[in-house]
Structure formats: C-alpha cells, structure tokens
Amino acid sequence: MTEKKISTVMVVDDSKSSRKVNTALLHTLLGDTVLYLEAASGESALEQLAAQPVDVVLLDLTMPGISGFDVLAALQERHSEAQVIVVSADIQRLARQRVESLGAAGFIAKPIQIDALRAELVKLEVLHG
C-alpha cells in the first residue's frame, strides 16, 4: 500500500483546547512536513477551505453557527477533495449515518485517542499501519 502524500491538515473545533490537543496528536503522527491549520468555527473552516486546498480535515460536529453537519454539506456541494474525519462526542448511530451520507471519510469519538486517529489515517492511506 502506498501512502498518499498530504501537505495540509485542518482541525475544526470551537474549543481551543480541543484544537490544540488534536493538532498535537496529528503532529505526532504526521510530523513536520505537513502544514497544520486550525479553525474555531464552521464559518472560518469554510473560508479557509475556499482559499486553499486541504487534504484532511478533523471536524467537530457541535459548534455554534455553522455546524459540522453544515460544513460537510457545503464541502459535498463544492465537490471538495478534502477527506473529512468527524470528531464528536455524539456517537449515536444516526449521527454516524448522517455524516457518512454527507461524505465523511471517518468518525472518531471525543476525546480523541491517538490509536483511533492513527487507525483513521491508515484507513485514508495517509499513514502506514
């Protein structure tokens, strides 16, 4: 299996501490060759995603204003190439089904465990197992 070369990842979460922790976990797994972006809202995420290509997005679902569901729907409408891993404390089956129908590539329960993140990145072929 060949690893896909990724250059940019984005962490979207209204919680600053969650953004910092999740960015640090990504950095641990992906290293210094990747550009790490953060967005504190769905609005900010969509603006940044319109301005530059992003390979992988870690997306919180529950945010004020534009929710993670709304971000996924907008990315689907734009035919975005970004692979989105949803990160949420809402692990109900209906939430998972909804994000999958909106094009999410993966789902991780909050708080993120590094092994779960590694498994999702391996599934997306951006990291070797």
MIBA-225532 format. One record per residue (C-alpha): x, y, z; residue number from 0. Coordinates in steps of 0.25 Angstrom, whole numbers. Each point is the difference from the previous one (the first is absolute). Layout:
N
X,Y,Z,NUM
...
***
This chain:
129
0,0,0,0
5,14,-4,1
-1,11,9,2
-8,12,-6,3
9,13,2,4
-7,10,8,5
4,14,2,6
-11,7,8,7
-9,-4,11,8
-10,8,7,9
-6,-1,14,10
-14,6,2,11
-6,1,14,12
-6,12,8,13
8,-5,12,14
14,6,0,15
6,-11,9,16
-6,-11,-9,17
6,7,-13,18
14,0,7,19
-1,-14,5,20
-5,-6,-13,21
11,8,-8,22
10,-5,9,23
-4,-15,-2,24
0,3,-15,25
14,5,1,26
5,-12,8,27
-5,-9,-11,28
3,8,-13,29
12,8,4,30
5,14,-4,31
-2,-1,-15,32
-15,3,1,33
-6,14,1,34
-10,0,12,35
-11,9,-1,36
-11,3,11,37
-14,6,-1,38
-8,4,12,39
-14,-1,-7,40
-7,-6,-12,41
1,14,-7,42
15,1,2,43
2,-14,-5,44
-8,2,-13,45
7,14,-3,46
14,-7,2,47
-4,-12,-8,48
-5,9,-11,49
13,7,0,50
10,-12,-1,51
0,-15,-2,52
-1,-8,13,53
3,-15,-1,54
-6,-5,14,55
-10,7,9,56
-3,-4,14,57
-14,6,2,58
-8,2,13,59
-15,-2,-2,60
-5,9,11,61
3,15,-2,62
-7,13,1,63
-4,6,-13,64
3,-9,-12,65
1,-15,6,66
9,-11,-5,67
-12,-6,-7,68
-1,13,-8,69
14,1,-3,70
0,-15,-5,71
-12,4,-9,72
7,12,-5,73
12,-8,-4,74
-8,-10,-7,75
-7,11,-8,76
14,6,-4,77
5,-14,-3,78
11,2,9,79
12,-10,-1,80
2,1,16,81
-1,-13,7,82
-8,3,13,83
1,-7,13,84
-11,4,9,85
3,1,15,86
-12,0,9,87
-5,-4,14,88
-13,-3,-7,89
3,-14,-4,90
-15,-4,-2,91
-2,-9,-13,92
-9,11,-6,93
11,10,1,94
10,-9,-6,95
-9,-4,-12,96
-3,15,-2,97
15,4,-1,98
2,-12,-9,99
-11,4,-9,100
6,14,-1,101
14,-6,-5,102
8,-1,13,103
11,-10,-2,104
1,-4,15,105
-5,2,14,106
7,1,14,107
-6,2,13,108
4,11,9,109
10,1,7,110
9,-5,-11,111
9,-12,4,112
13,0,-9,113
-3,-14,-4,114
-14,3,-5,115
6,12,-8,116
12,-9,-5,117
-11,-10,-5,118
-8,10,-8,119
13,6,-6,120
4,-14,-4,121
-14,-3,-6,122
1,13,-8,123
14,-5,-5,124
7,12,5,125
8,-8,11,126
6,-14,0,127
-5,-9,11,128
***
